[in-house]
Amino acid sequence: MPFSRIADSIGASATLALNAEAARLRAAGEPVIHLGGGEPKSRAPESAVTAGIAMLETGEVRYSPASGTPEMKDAVVAYTERFYGRKPERTQVLASAGCKQAIMVALIALVDPGDEVVYPVPYWVSYPDMVRLTGGVPVEVRAADGSCQPTLDEMAAACGPRTKAILLNSPNNPSGGVFDQDFMRGMVKLCEERGIHLLMDDIYHRLVFDGRQAIHGWDFTDRDLDDTPLVVLNGVSKMYAMTGFRIGWAVGPRALIKAMGNIQSHQTGGPSTLAQKAAVASIHGQQDSVDELRVTLEKNRDVLLGLVREIPGLKVERPQGTFYCFADFSAFDKDCARLAAYLLDKVQVVTVPGVEFGMPGYLRLSYCGPVEDAREGARRIAWALDKNGPAEYRVGDRVFTR
Ligand code: GLU
């Protein structure tokens, strides 16, 4: 029996599949280094843990309103006021099962079959299939200069009469790049003038390095939240190291938020109340863990970058945020999926092929794990790519040979 056209048009998330593969190898006792991961390994904030346990102990974990609990919405209101300088109403807030679901329901609410959604290359791995799940058409914008950041003009030229939304992720997964003020100002202007929704995937907005701050779309408009087509998407996963809680949110025009809530009411019926309780506590609680995480990630970046930059032929930009570095390995193998498979097979290092983000020839290397992993992973990669190097590489009693 055939499946639907939509089911046939999409594949599994490469990042999640690699997480599963790394976990399987580790469980089998293999000395695998997971540079493919996309989640911080620190503990969730104590406030979140305590609040979750307290709720669980009541033995009463009931349904959530489809668009989130009132206290979760209030927490997002407070968060938005504190970190974006805007104070939305509860009706302009939707809580979802992760930022991923918030993006997905926004797309379902906006896109009809054949409509287009525009985003820059490199893009987060799920964007194309998320657009396809709506029956929409993904439109990828590639920088003519080969860099990881298309220009404003390149973005504008890709928008046509069927463009319903532009998706931007800054800091960017996988490049770690941050859009500058002129670019963001231009994107907001373009979207307001043409009535295109600007979906800002801000999931890494507090993981920005070198003393910088993330730039937010709302900074470039005086309009009320209901009158600008800007939607901010965020969540607790990365900054609070709460990936498995699956709590994200959207803040935007209330009519769109209402439509998104209606859609969600027939999907999950609202995110877990237990997870929302923990998320609320993380938002209202001490924020030190976010700063500690950012500092740790910045150090990890420096270690990984320092080592990979010593590999002759490899090209990489300095990531300004996130916990990824996106390097051009095409001097070694233009087929990055084959190269990733080689590194896994030869030295047990998991990476994500750049083709999953729209840039063949690249590999994404994560530094969200322990710094020793970043160091050891980079060393193994350097050895595996150095055809004239030592014949073997030892890790404890494990010997990798050519
Ligand atoms: N966003 C992370 C990544 O890119 C997590 C995995 C996912 O949801 O795809 O690795």
Residues whose N, C-alpha, C, O or C-beta is under 5 A from the ligand:
A	BS01	LIG	S13 T15 L16 G36 G37 G38
